[in-house]
Protein backbone atom coordinates (compact mmCIF):
# COMPACT_ATOMS: atom_id res chain seq x y z
CA UNK A 1 0.00 0.00 0.00
CA UNK A 2 1.20 3.51 -0.76
CA UNK A 3 2.40 5.21 2.42
CA UNK A 4 2.44 8.83 1.46
CA UNK A 5 -0.08 11.18 -0.07
CA UNK A 6 0.62 12.47 -3.59
CA UNK A 7 -0.17 15.91 -4.92
CA UNK A 8 -3.81 15.96 -6.04
CA UNK A 9 -4.40 14.84 -9.62
CA UNK A 10 -7.47 13.73 -11.54
CA UNK A 11 -7.98 10.10 -12.50
CA UNK A 12 -10.63 9.09 -15.01
CA UNK A 13 -13.26 6.55 -14.00
CA UNK A 14 -11.75 3.83 -16.15
CA UNK A 15 -8.33 4.34 -14.50
CA UNK A 16 -9.50 4.24 -10.88
CA UNK A 17 -9.42 0.42 -10.70
CA UNK A 18 -5.75 0.41 -11.69
CA UNK A 19 -4.93 2.96 -9.00
CA UNK A 20 -6.80 0.88 -6.42
CA UNK A 21 -5.05 -2.34 -7.54
CA UNK A 22 -1.71 -0.63 -6.85
CA UNK A 23 -2.74 0.01 -3.24
CA UNK A 24 -3.74 3.61 -3.74
CA UNK A 25 -7.02 5.20 -2.76
CA UNK A 26 -8.80 8.15 -4.30
CA UNK A 27 -10.50 11.09 -2.68
CA UNK A 28 -12.70 13.10 -5.02
CA UNK A 29 -13.90 16.64 -4.60
CA UNK A 30 -17.58 16.70 -5.45
CA UNK A 31 -17.12 19.79 -7.64
CA UNK A 32 -14.95 17.65 -9.95
CA UNK A 33 -18.11 15.81 -10.98
CA UNK A 34 -19.21 18.86 -12.95
CA UNK A 35 -22.67 19.30 -14.38
CA UNK A 36 -22.73 16.03 -16.31
CA UNK A 37 -22.63 13.70 -13.26
CA UNK A 38 -24.41 13.35 -9.97
CA UNK A 39 -22.71 11.57 -7.08
CA UNK A 40 -24.92 8.46 -7.15
CA UNK A 41 -24.39 7.91 -10.89
CA UNK A 42 -20.66 8.53 -10.57
CA UNK A 43 -20.38 5.97 -7.76
CA UNK A 44 -22.30 3.38 -9.81
CA UNK A 45 -20.05 3.95 -12.82
CA UNK A 46 -16.83 3.80 -10.75
CA UNK A 47 -17.98 0.56 -9.09
CA UNK A 48 -18.83 -0.97 -12.48
CA UNK A 49 -15.42 -0.08 -13.97
CA UNK A 50 -13.69 -1.50 -10.90
CA UNK A 51 -15.76 -4.70 -10.90
CA UNK A 52 -14.75 -5.37 -14.52
CA UNK A 53 -11.13 -5.23 -13.32
CA UNK A 54 -11.83 -7.52 -10.37
CA UNK A 55 -11.61 -4.78 -7.74
CA UNK A 56 -14.21 -4.56 -4.99
CA UNK A 57 -14.54 -0.95 -3.93
CA UNK A 58 -16.03 0.86 -0.98
CA UNK A 59 -17.07 4.47 -0.83
CA UNK A 60 -17.04 6.77 2.15
CA UNK A 61 -18.68 10.12 1.75
CA UNK A 62 -17.13 12.99 3.70
CA UNK A 63 -20.11 15.36 3.67
CA UNK A 64 -18.64 18.29 5.62
CA UNK A 65 -15.80 18.44 3.12
CA UNK A 66 -17.86 17.67 -0.04
CA UNK A 67 -15.54 14.75 -0.81
CA UNK A 68 -15.86 11.02 -1.37
CA UNK A 69 -13.21 8.40 -0.65
CA UNK A 70 -12.94 5.42 -3.01
CA UNK A 71 -10.85 2.49 -1.80
CA UNK A 72 -10.13 -1.15 -2.56
CA UNK A 73 -11.70 -3.21 0.24
CA UNK A 74 -8.49 -5.31 0.30
CA UNK A 75 -6.18 -2.29 0.73
CA UNK A 76 -7.92 0.26 2.91
CA UNK A 77 -5.97 3.40 3.83
CA UNK A 78 -5.35 4.24 7.47
CA UNK A 79 -7.16 7.06 9.23
CA UNK A 80 -3.96 9.12 9.07
CA UNK A 81 -3.64 8.58 5.31
CA UNK A 82 -7.24 9.66 4.73
CA UNK A 83 -6.73 12.70 6.96
CA UNK A 84 -3.60 13.66 4.97
CA UNK A 85 -5.44 13.20 1.68
CA UNK A 86 -8.33 15.38 2.82
CA UNK A 87 -5.90 18.07 4.05
CA UNK A 88 -4.01 18.01 0.73
CA UNK A 89 -7.26 18.42 -1.21
CA UNK A 90 -8.45 21.23 1.05
CA UNK A 91 -5.12 22.98 0.43
CA UNK A 92 -5.51 22.44 -3.33
CA UNK A 93 -9.10 23.71 -3.16
CA UNK A 94 -7.91 26.85 -1.37
CA UNK A 95 -5.18 27.47 -3.95
CA UNK A 96 -7.64 26.99 -6.83
CA UNK A 97 -10.10 29.40 -5.21
CA UNK A 98 -7.33 31.96 -4.77
CA UNK A 99 -6.38 31.72 -8.45
CA UNK A 100 -10.03 32.20 -9.47
CA UNK A 101 -10.39 35.26 -7.20
CA UNK A 102 -7.22 36.86 -8.57
CA UNK A 103 -8.37 36.15 -12.12
CA UNK A 104 -11.70 37.84 -11.49
CA UNK A 105 -9.97 40.88 -10.04
CA UNK A 106 -7.69 41.16 -13.05
CA UNK A 107 -10.59 41.04 -15.48
CA UNK A 108 -12.38 43.86 -13.65
CA UNK A 109 -9.53 46.32 -13.97
CA UNK A 110 -9.82 48.91 -16.69
CA UNK A 111 -6.96 49.08 -19.15
CA UNK A 112 -4.53 51.98 -18.72
CA UNK A 113 -5.00 54.77 -21.24
C-alpha positions as CSV (number, residue, x, y, z in Angstrom):
1,X,0.0,0.0,0.0
2,X,1.2,3.5,-0.8
3,X,2.4,5.2,2.4
4,X,2.4,8.8,1.5
5,X,-0.1,11.2,-0.1
6,X,0.6,12.5,-3.6
7,X,-0.2,15.9,-4.9
8,X,-3.8,16.0,-6.0
9,X,-4.4,14.8,-9.6
10,X,-7.5,13.7,-11.5
11,X,-8.0,10.1,-12.5
12,X,-10.6,9.1,-15.0
13,X,-13.3,6.6,-14.0
14,X,-11.8,3.8,-16.1
15,X,-8.3,4.3,-14.5
16,X,-9.5,4.2,-10.9
17,X,-9.4,0.4,-10.7
18,X,-5.8,0.4,-11.7
19,X,-4.9,3.0,-9.0
20,X,-6.8,0.9,-6.4
21,X,-5.0,-2.3,-7.5
22,X,-1.7,-0.6,-6.8
23,X,-2.7,0.0,-3.2
24,X,-3.7,3.6,-3.7
25,X,-7.0,5.2,-2.8
26,X,-8.8,8.1,-4.3
27,X,-10.5,11.1,-2.7
28,X,-12.7,13.1,-5.0
29,X,-13.9,16.6,-4.6
30,X,-17.6,16.7,-5.5
31,X,-17.1,19.8,-7.6
32,X,-15.0,17.7,-10.0
33,X,-18.1,15.8,-11.0
34,X,-19.2,18.9,-12.9
35,X,-22.7,19.3,-14.4
36,X,-22.7,16.0,-16.3
37,X,-22.6,13.7,-13.3
38,X,-24.4,13.4,-10.0
39,X,-22.7,11.6,-7.1
40,X,-24.9,8.5,-7.1
41,X,-24.4,7.9,-10.9
42,X,-20.7,8.5,-10.6
43,X,-20.4,6.0,-7.8
44,X,-22.3,3.4,-9.8
45,X,-20.0,4.0,-12.8
46,X,-16.8,3.8,-10.8
47,X,-18.0,0.6,-9.1
48,X,-18.8,-1.0,-12.5
49,X,-15.4,-0.1,-14.0
50,X,-13.7,-1.5,-10.9
51,X,-15.8,-4.7,-10.9
52,X,-14.8,-5.4,-14.5
53,X,-11.1,-5.2,-13.3
54,X,-11.8,-7.5,-10.4
55,X,-11.6,-4.8,-7.7
56,X,-14.2,-4.6,-5.0
57,X,-14.5,-1.0,-3.9
58,X,-16.0,0.9,-1.0
59,X,-17.1,4.5,-0.8
60,X,-17.0,6.8,2.1
61,X,-18.7,10.1,1.7
62,X,-17.1,13.0,3.7
63,X,-20.1,15.4,3.7
64,X,-18.6,18.3,5.6
65,X,-15.8,18.4,3.1
66,X,-17.9,17.7,0.0
67,X,-15.5,14.8,-0.8
68,X,-15.9,11.0,-1.4
69,X,-13.2,8.4,-0.7
70,X,-12.9,5.4,-3.0
71,X,-10.9,2.5,-1.8
72,X,-10.1,-1.1,-2.6
73,X,-11.7,-3.2,0.2
74,X,-8.5,-5.3,0.3
75,X,-6.2,-2.3,0.7
76,X,-7.9,0.3,2.9
77,X,-6.0,3.4,3.8
78,X,-5.3,4.2,7.5
79,X,-7.2,7.1,9.2
80,X,-4.0,9.1,9.1
81,X,-3.6,8.6,5.3
82,X,-7.2,9.7,4.7
83,X,-6.7,12.7,7.0
84,X,-3.6,13.7,5.0
85,X,-5.4,13.2,1.7
86,X,-8.3,15.4,2.8
87,X,-5.9,18.1,4.1
88,X,-4.0,18.0,0.7
89,X,-7.3,18.4,-1.2
90,X,-8.4,21.2,1.1
91,X,-5.1,23.0,0.4
92,X,-5.5,22.4,-3.3
93,X,-9.1,23.7,-3.2
94,X,-7.9,26.9,-1.4
95,X,-5.2,27.5,-4.0
96,X,-7.6,27.0,-6.8
97,X,-10.1,29.4,-5.2
98,X,-7.3,32.0,-4.8
99,X,-6.4,31.7,-8.5
100,X,-10.0,32.2,-9.5
101,X,-10.4,35.3,-7.2
102,X,-7.2,36.9,-8.6
103,X,-8.4,36.2,-12.1
104,X,-11.7,37.8,-11.5
105,X,-10.0,40.9,-10.0
106,X,-7.7,41.2,-13.1
107,X,-10.6,41.0,-15.5
108,X,-12.4,43.9,-13.6
109,X,-9.5,46.3,-14.0
110,X,-9.8,48.9,-16.7
111,X,-7.0,49.1,-19.2
112,X,-4.5,52.0,-18.7
113,X,-5.0,54.8,-21.2
